[in-house]
Amino acid sequence: MKDVIRSGAEMVPTVLLENLIAMADFVHEATVVGVPDPVWGEKPLALVSVRSGFVADEDSVVDFLKVHGVDTGKITRWMLPKLVAITRDIPKTSVGKYNKKQIRDDLETFLAIAKDVSHRHG
């Protein structure tokens, strides 16, 4: 399973992004996959389910990563997800791990609900 997204000449470690996103109090579950991009080769898509009782949107995820990742030096700005999809269910394997193969197989479904947050990176 790929745990690194190749975006241009840069490598984006998905586990690092997943761990950072999971630190947000409003996040129930989160995973990150690479999706095809005509310019960069791949770009990060974050799938996030929001914890019950919390209100959060795609911009909340990017804002959290900026404060707790970029501003603290854990990640660089170019590692921020370009797409974020808020979803109730993230596909999992029989042992409870995120099923990134199934996510990639069903990519159109997730891209249809994803919001382009690349404008938030400025």
C-alpha positions in Angstrom: 0.0 0.0 0.0 1.4 3.4 -0.9 2.0 5.6 2.1 3.7 8.4 0.1 2.1 10.6 -2.5 4.4 11.9 -5.2 3.4 15.5 -6.0 5.7 17.1 -8.4 9.2 16.5 -7.1 8.0 16.4 -3.5 7.0 13.4 -1.4 3.9 13.7 0.9 3.8 11.1 3.7 0.2 10.2 4.1 0.6 8.7 7.6 1.9 12.0 8.9 -1.0 13.9 7.5 -3.5 11.3 8.9 -2.0 11.5 12.3 -2.1 15.3 12.3 -5.7 15.5 11.1 -6.7 12.9 13.7 -5.5 15.2 16.5 -8.3 17.7 15.8 -11.0 17.4 18.4 -13.7 17.5 15.7 -12.3 14.5 13.7 -13.6 11.0 14.2 -11.6 9.3 11.5 -9.3 10.5 8.7 -7.2 9.0 5.9 -5.3 10.5 3.0 -4.9 9.1 -0.6 -3.2 10.4 -3.7 -5.4 11.3 -6.6 -4.3 11.8 -10.2 -3.4 15.4 -11.1 -2.4 16.5 -14.6 0.1 19.0 -13.3 1.6 17.4 -10.2 1.1 13.7 -11.0 -0.8 13.2 -7.7 -2.4 15.5 -5.2 -3.5 14.6 -1.6 -7.2 14.0 -0.9 -8.2 13.8 2.7 -11.3 11.8 3.7 -12.6 12.9 7.1 -15.5 11.9 9.2 -16.6 14.4 11.8 -17.1 13.4 15.5 -20.6 13.4 16.7 -21.7 16.7 18.3 -19.1 18.7 16.4 -19.6 21.0 13.4 -16.7 21.2 10.9 -16.2 21.5 7.2 -13.4 21.0 4.7 -11.8 24.4 5.5 -11.7 23.5 9.2 -9.4 20.5 8.3 -7.0 22.8 6.3 -7.1 25.5 9.0 -6.2 22.9 11.7 -3.4 21.5 9.6 -2.0 25.0 9.1 -1.9 25.8 12.8 -0.8 22.4 14.1 1.3 21.2 11.2 2.7 24.0 9.1 3.1 26.6 11.8 4.8 24.1 14.1 7.1 22.8 11.4 5.7 19.3 11.3 4.7 19.6 7.7 5.3 22.1 4.9 2.6 24.2 3.2 2.9 22.1 0.0 1.9 18.9 2.0 -1.6 20.3 2.7 -4.4 18.4 1.1 -5.7 20.0 -2.1 -9.0 18.2 -1.7 -11.0 17.4 1.4 -14.1 15.2 1.5 -16.3 15.1 4.6 -17.9 11.7 4.7 -19.8 9.5 7.2 -18.0 6.3 6.2 -14.4 5.7 5.3 -14.0 2.2 3.7 -12.1 -0.2 5.9 -10.6 -3.7 5.5 -11.8 -6.7 7.5 -9.2 -5.9 10.2 -10.3 -2.3 10.5 -7.6 -0.5 8.6 -8.5 2.1 6.0 -9.0 0.4 2.7 -7.0 2.7 0.4 -7.4 0.3 -2.5 -11.2 0.4 -2.2 -11.0 4.2 -1.8 -9.0 4.4 -5.0 -11.4 2.0 -6.8 -14.3 4.3 -5.7 -12.4 7.5 -6.3 -15.1 9.1 -8.4 -17.6 8.8 -5.5 -15.2 10.6 -3.2 -14.1 13.2 -5.7 -17.8 14.0 -6.3 -18.2 15.1 -2.7 -14.7 16.6 -2.2 -14.1 20.3 -2.0 -11.1 21.9 -3.6 -9.3 23.7 -0.7 -6.2 24.6 -2.6 -7.2 28.3 -2.5 -6.9 28.1 1.3 -3.2 27.5 1.1 -2.2 31.1 0.5 
